[in-house]
């Protein structure tokens, strides 16, 4: 093998090492383990879903120290959080509950939705048990170093429930009209520069 060819292979190897590192990282993140048989029922071998997945990804962003891998993980977290943010936008700004897969920690009770008494306020919508919300990770650890979702879950619940109740009692209230016309959007921001956009 001549020197020029060796140099060409070395350059190719150097160029592919960053990509290889990212692929290995994604494999570990997605819990794809080469050469190991997966054990059924073991939480470490299962990629979480729903809010558990958001907690899992957020927790990983807090513990990563490689810039390239951090941006890969943030891109994945952004895409994964989009359904939750759409749910939050509808719930917080319209009081509308759309959670077909019951994965966002709020539940509607069909028996109470038609009630026009205190039962509507106390039973139409309920929040998941806080102990369940704060342990969304399958391995029992707290979500996001203190429960980044669990910490806001009660406020999200009360805010959306209040907007829902206001729309029921006073559908023409200025706050209800403003939220329909100019509904804010919720986005994941990772730097101060993004806040200004």
C-alpha positions in Angstrom: 0.0 0.0 0.0 1.5 3.4 -1.0 1.8 6.4 1.3 -0.9 8.5 -0.5 -3.5 5.7 -0.1 -2.7 5.3 3.6 -3.0 9.1 4.1 -6.4 9.0 2.2 -7.6 6.2 4.5 -6.4 8.0 7.6 -8.3 11.2 6.5 -11.4 9.1 5.9 -11.1 7.5 9.3 -10.7 10.8 11.0 -13.7 12.3 9.2 -15.9 9.3 10.1 -14.8 9.1 13.8 -17.2 12.0 14.8 -20.1 10.4 12.9 -19.2 7.0 14.6 -19.2 8.7 18.0 -22.7 10.1 17.3 -24.0 6.8 16.1 -22.7 5.0 19.2 -24.3 7.7 21.4 -27.6 7.4 19.6 -27.5 3.6 20.0 -26.9 4.0 23.8 -29.6 6.7 24.0 -32.2 4.5 22.2 -31.1 1.5 24.3 -30.0 -0.5 21.3 -27.3 -2.8 22.6 -25.2 -4.8 20.1 -24.4 -8.3 21.2 -26.6 -8.4 24.3 -29.8 -10.2 24.7 -32.5 -8.0 26.1 -34.0 -9.1 29.4 -37.8 -8.8 29.5 -39.1 -6.7 32.4 -35.8 -4.9 33.1 -36.4 -1.1 32.9 -32.9 -0.3 31.7 -33.5 -2.2 28.4 -36.7 -0.4 27.5 -36.9 3.0 25.9 -39.5 5.0 27.8 -42.6 6.6 26.1 -44.8 9.7 26.7 -43.7 12.0 29.5 -41.2 9.3 30.7 -39.4 9.8 27.4 -39.3 13.6 27.8 -37.9 13.2 31.3 -35.4 10.7 30.1 -34.2 12.9 27.3 -34.1 16.1 29.4 -32.2 14.2 32.1 -29.6 13.2 29.5 -29.2 16.8 28.3 -28.2 17.8 31.8 -25.4 15.2 31.9 -23.8 15.5 28.5 -20.5 17.4 28.0 -19.8 17.0 24.3 -21.0 19.9 22.2 -21.8 17.9 19.1 -23.7 15.2 21.1 -25.5 17.9 23.1 -26.9 19.5 19.9 -28.0 16.1 18.6 -29.8 15.4 21.8 -31.4 18.8 21.9 -32.7 18.3 18.3 -34.2 14.9 19.4 -35.7 16.5 22.6 -37.3 19.3 20.6 -39.0 16.9 18.2 -40.1 14.7 21.0 -41.5 17.5 23.0 -43.7 18.9 20.2 -46.8 16.8 21.0 -46.5 17.7 24.7 -46.2 21.4 23.8 -49.2 21.2 21.5 -51.1 19.6 24.3 -50.0 22.4 26.7 -51.0 25.2 24.2 -54.5 23.8 23.9 -54.9 23.1 27.6 -53.3 26.3 29.0 -54.7 28.8 26.4 -58.0 27.3 25.4 -58.8 25.0 28.3 -59.2 22.2 25.8 -58.1 18.7 26.8 -56.7 16.5 24.0 -54.7 13.6 25.3 -55.8 10.6 23.3 -53.1 8.3 24.7 -53.3 9.5 28.3 -49.6 10.2 28.4 -49.4 13.8 29.7 -50.6 13.4 33.3 -54.0 14.9 33.0 -57.2 12.9 32.8 -60.8 13.7 31.9 -63.7 12.0 33.6 -66.6 11.6 31.1 -69.1 11.1 33.9 -68.3 14.6 35.3 -67.9 16.5 32.0 -71.6 17.2 31.6 -72.2 18.1 35.3 -73.0 21.8 36.0 -72.2 21.7 39.7 -69.2 21.6 41.9 -68.7 18.1 40.6 -67.5 19.6 37.3 -64.8 21.6 39.0 -63.6 18.7 41.3 -64.0 15.7 39.0 -64.1 16.6 35.3 -60.3 16.9 35.0 -57.8 15.4 37.4 -54.0 15.4 37.6 -52.0 12.3 37.9 -50.8 11.4 41.4 -47.8 13.6 42.1 -45.8 10.6 43.3 -46.4 9.1 39.8 -45.5 12.3 38.0 -42.2 12.7 39.9 -41.1 9.1 39.1 -41.8 9.1 35.4 -38.5 7.4 34.8 -38.7 3.6 34.6 -35.7 3.1 36.9 -37.5 5.1 39.7 -35.2 8.1 39.6 -36.7 11.5 39.7 -37.3 13.1 36.4 -34.9 15.8 35.2 -32.9 16.3 38.4 -35.8 17.4 40.6 -38.7 16.7 38.4 -38.8 19.4 35.7 -42.3 18.2 34.6 -43.5 17.2 38.1 -42.6 20.6 39.4 -45.0 22.3 37.0 -47.7 19.7 36.7 -50.0 21.1 39.4 -49.8 24.7 38.0 -50.5 23.4 34.5 -53.5 21.5 35.8 -55.0 24.4 37.7 -54.4 27.0 34.9 -56.0 24.8 32.2 -58.9 23.9 34.4 -59.5 27.5 35.2 -59.4 28.6 31.5 -61.7 25.6 30.8 -64.2 26.7 33.5 -64.0 30.4 32.4 -64.9 29.3 28.8 -67.8 27.3 30.1 -69.2 30.1 32.3 -68.3 33.1 30.2 -67.3 32.1 26.6 -67.2 35.8 25.5 -64.9 36.9 28.3 -62.0 39.0 26.8 -59.4 36.5 28.0 -61.1 33.6 26.2 -61.4 35.7 22.9 -57.7 36.8 23.2 -56.5 33.3 23.6 -58.3 32.1 20.5 -57.1 35.0 18.3 -53.5 35.2 19.5 -52.7 31.9 21.1 -49.1 31.9 22.2 -46.8 29.1 21.2 -44.6 27.0 23.5 -41.1 26.2 22.3 -38.0 24.6 23.8 -35.3 27.2 24.0 -31.7 26.2 24.8 -29.9 29.5 24.6 -30.5 33.2 25.5 -30.1 34.0 21.8 -33.2 32.0 20.9 -35.3 33.9 23.4 -35.0 37.1 21.3 -36.4 35.4 18.1 
